């Protein structure tokens, strides 16, 4: 079951799509209506207006991780997720000599960084990553940006950019 389906609950076809129990009477407003699990008008379940968020996924060389982390901190970005990854792009791996035998190394070690930021922090975050990760040589990596519909902090229930 999706988060949206869980939050809005089951409903019969043609019935109202807003669960009044999710919104306190003091916070309920016409802008807080739910359409198929998606918020209309940028309203959050807390009654405020949600900020648009983006997820940045960067694949970089492992030895550049500390520089990228420091650059993001200097740019005011809080919270990153780091994953060890293996892959290849245009460089297609390389060959290595081990005990006189030549081996093809197809998948090169990389690091994947994931950061969720508000739209206003997107540019500085991308520039921080790009500037710190760039060596000018093949295999520097890639940066991908995708839209985030919602974020929820599990501990407090905060939503949107406040949860990030």
N, C-alpha and C positions, 0 to 999 in steps of 0.2 A: 504494500500500500504506500502511495506517495505521501510526502509530508503534507501537501495541500489537501489531499483526500482525507488524511487523518484529522487535520485541523478543521475542515469544513464538515466532516461527517457524512454519512450516507444520506441521500435525498432522493425523493421520487421525481420522475420526469415532470417538469413544469412547476415544481415547487420552488419556494424561495431558496436562494442560494447562500444567504448570509445567516450564520449561526449566531443568534443574539447572545448566547452564553459566552462567546469569545470576546465580546466587546462590552465593557462596562457602560451603563447608561450615561454616565458623565462624559465618556469618550466617544460614544457612538455618533456618527455623522453620516450624511448621505455620501460623502467621499469615501467612507470606509466600507462600502458595499463590496462584496466578493463576487467575482464572475468566474465560475468554474475553478475556483481555487486560486485565482490570480486577483491581486488587489487592483481596484480601479482608482485612478486619479493619484496614484503614488501613496495612498494611505497605508499605514502599518496597523497591525493589530493593537498597538498601544495607542493609536489615535493620532500620532504625529505623521508627518510627511516623510517617506523614505527617500534617502539619497540613492542615486544610481551607483552601482558598484561594478568593478571589473576584476577579473581574476587574471593575473599575470603568471604565465608559466615560462620559465627560462631554462634552457638546457645549456650548461656552461662547462668549461674545463674544470676538473676538480681543484686544481691548485689556485683557481681564482675565487673560490668560495669565500674566504675570509675578506678579501677586498670588496666583493659584492655585498656581503653582510654589513661591513662598515659603511659603505656608500649608502645603503638603504637606511641605516640608522641615522646618518648625517642628513638624509633627506626627510627625516621625521616619520619614516614608515616603521610601524610596530608589528611584530609578529610575522614570521616566515616559516614555511615548511620546507624541509630539505630531504630529498630522496636520492639514494645512489641509483644510477641508471647505467645501462650499456646501450650503445647504438652506433649508427653511422649515418652520415649524410653524403655529400658529394665526395668526401675524402675516401670513402669506401674502405676504411681500415688500413692496415699496413702489414708488412712482412717483418718477422723477427728471426734472428738466428739464435738457436738454442742447442748447444752441444754439437755444433756442426750441421744441424738440420734446419732447414728454413720452414717457418710456420706462418700461415696467414692468420692475422688477427682481424676478424671481421667486425666484431663489436668492441668499440673503444669505451673505456670508462668515462662516464660523464656524471654530472650532478644536475638534478632537476630541482629548481626553486619554485615554490608556489607562494604567491602573495595576493591577498584580496585587499583592494584599496577603493576609496571613493573616487568618483570621476575627477574631482579637482586634484587628487594626488597621483593620477595616472601618468601624466607627463613627467613629473619629477622622478617617479619610481622607475619608469622605463629608461630615462637618461642616466640614472644612477647605476642601473644594472648594465646598460650598454657601455658606459664609460669605464666601469670597473672590470668588466669581463673581456673587453676588447684587447687583443694582442696584435691584430692586423694580419694574422696568419689563418690559414684554412683550419676549420674545426673549432672556431671561436664559439659557435653555438647559434641558437635561435631564441627569439622571444615571441610568445603567442599571447594574445589578449582575447578574453571571452567575457560575455556579459553574465553577471550573477543576479538572479531574480530575488533571492532572499538569503539572509544569513540569520541564524538564531544562536545566541549564546545559551548553551545548555544550562549552566549554573543559575543564571538570573532570568532567562526568558527574554532578554533584550533582543530586538530585531533590527534588521537593516544595518546601516553603517555603524550604529552604536554597538552592535555585537562584534564588530571587527576591531 
